[in-house]
Each structure stands twice: as structure tokens, then as C-alpha cells.
Amino acid sequence: MKDKLFNTKSKRLAALSAFTTLLNHPGWILFVKIFDANAKELERQILAGGNEVPEGMMDAYRRKLEALRECINCPEKQIKDLTPVKAGDQPELDPYPTVDELKEKRGQPRG
């Protein structure tokens, strides 16, 4: 689905703008407050549940809490996913240092 919604640069930029605007919209801010209150209540029920709440119900509470958190974080996640990565911001994929980096770290002259 995303491949059709964000398949061009203009679509990605429009979506990025829409999600950024959404974060500051009074309706979204109210929505987040409601979801936060619901999440806190679910957390309270999960913590207070103990042995009195059937395990199946606790699992349902946990799934609902996870779904609430995903909804609250959705615009930020979309913004992060849609923001173009700059050449200098690309993560280093090679976990091992180069010989020169090792020498520099050890205080040896590069060579």
C-alpha cells in the first residue's frame, strides 16, 4: 500500500507536510490526550490485575495498550520514515573499524 501512496517525491513531501501539520492540530493534540489517559488506565489495570484477572483478559489489555501506543506514535513514525536521508546522515553499516581507525584509537601513527 505504501508503494502506491508514497511512490513519488511529490507524494512523499505532501505526506510529510500533512503529518507535520497533523502533529500541531488541536484535534490531534486532544486525541493524544485521550489516548494517553486510556493508556494510563490500561497500565493501571494491568499492574493491578495480578491473579484476579484472567490471563486472556490481561493479554487483551496488553494488546490494546500496544495498539494505543502505535496510534499515538504513528505521525512521528511516518515523518521519520518519509524524511529523506542526507548523504552524511547515513548510518555506518560496517560494524568493524578500519585499520586506520584502530591505529588512531590506540594512539599509533596512521600508515
C-alpha positions as CSV (number, residue, x, y, z in Angstrom):
1,M,0.0,0.0,0.0
2,K,2.8,2.4,0.9
3,D,4.4,1.8,-2.5
4,K,1.3,3.5,-4.1
5,L,0.8,6.2,-1.5
6,F,4.4,7.4,-1.4
7,N,5.8,6.3,-4.8
8,T,6.8,9.8,-6.0
9,K,8.9,12.6,-4.4
10,S,5.9,14.9,-4.5
11,K,3.6,12.4,-2.7
12,R,6.2,11.8,0.0
13,L,6.7,15.6,0.5
14,A,2.9,16.1,0.6
15,A,2.5,13.3,3.2
16,L,5.5,14.7,5.2
17,S,3.8,18.1,5.3
18,A,0.4,16.6,6.2
19,F,1.8,14.6,9.1
20,T,3.9,17.5,10.4
21,T,0.7,19.7,10.3
22,L,-1.3,17.0,12.0
23,L,1.0,17.0,15.0
24,N,0.2,20.6,15.7
25,H,-3.6,20.3,15.0
26,P,-5.8,20.9,18.1
27,G,-7.8,17.8,17.2
28,W,-4.7,15.6,17.2
29,I,-3.5,17.1,20.5
30,L,-6.9,16.3,22.1
31,F,-6.8,12.8,20.5
32,V,-3.3,12.2,22.1
33,K,-4.6,13.4,25.5
34,I,-7.5,10.9,25.3
35,F,-5.2,8.1,24.2
36,D,-2.7,8.9,26.9
37,A,-5.4,8.8,29.5
38,N,-6.7,5.5,28.2
39,A,-3.2,4.0,28.1
40,K,-2.6,5.1,31.7
41,E,-5.8,3.4,32.7
42,L,-4.8,0.2,30.9
43,E,-1.4,0.2,32.6
44,R,-3.1,0.6,35.9
45,Q,-5.4,-2.3,35.2
46,I,-2.5,-4.5,34.0
47,L,-0.4,-3.7,37.1
48,A,-3.4,-4.1,39.5
49,G,-4.7,-7.2,37.7
50,G,-2.5,-9.8,39.4
51,N,-4.2,-13.1,39.9
52,E,-7.7,-11.7,39.9
53,V,-7.8,-11.0,36.2
54,P,-7.9,-14.0,33.8
55,E,-4.7,-14.3,31.7
56,G,-6.7,-14.0,28.4
57,M,-8.0,-10.6,29.6
58,M,-4.5,-9.5,30.6
59,D,-3.3,-10.3,27.1
60,A,-6.2,-8.3,25.6
61,Y,-5.2,-5.3,27.9
62,R,-1.6,-5.6,26.7
63,R,-2.6,-5.8,23.0
64,K,-4.9,-2.8,23.4
65,L,-2.2,-0.8,25.2
66,E,0.3,-1.6,22.4
67,A,-2.3,-0.5,19.8
68,L,-2.9,2.8,21.6
69,R,0.9,3.5,21.7
70,E,1.2,2.7,18.0
71,C,-1.6,5.1,17.2
72,I,-0.1,7.9,19.3
73,N,3.3,7.4,17.6
74,C,2.0,7.0,14.1
75,P,2.6,10.5,12.8
76,E,6.1,10.7,14.2
77,K,7.0,7.3,12.7
78,Q,5.7,8.3,9.3
79,I,7.6,11.6,9.4
80,K,10.8,9.7,10.3
81,D,10.1,7.1,7.5
82,L,9.4,9.8,4.9
83,T,12.2,12.2,5.8
84,P,14.9,11.8,3.1
85,V,18.3,10.6,4.5
86,K,21.1,13.0,3.7
87,A,24.4,11.6,2.5
88,G,26.2,12.4,5.7
89,D,23.4,11.1,7.9
90,Q,23.5,7.6,6.6
91,P,24.3,5.1,9.3
92,E,27.6,3.2,9.2
93,L,26.6,-0.3,8.2
94,D,30.1,-1.9,8.8
95,P,30.4,-2.6,12.5
96,Y,34.2,-3.1,12.3
97,P,36.7,-0.2,12.4
98,T,39.2,0.2,9.7
99,V,42.9,-0.3,10.3
100,D,43.5,3.4,10.3
101,E,40.7,3.9,12.9
102,L,42.2,1.3,15.1
103,K,45.6,2.9,14.9
104,E,44.2,6.3,15.7
105,K,42.2,4.8,18.6
106,R,45.4,3.2,20.0
107,G,47.4,6.4,19.5
108,Q,49.6,4.9,16.8
109,P,50.6,6.8,13.7
110,R,48.5,6.2,10.7
111,G,50.0,4.5,8.0
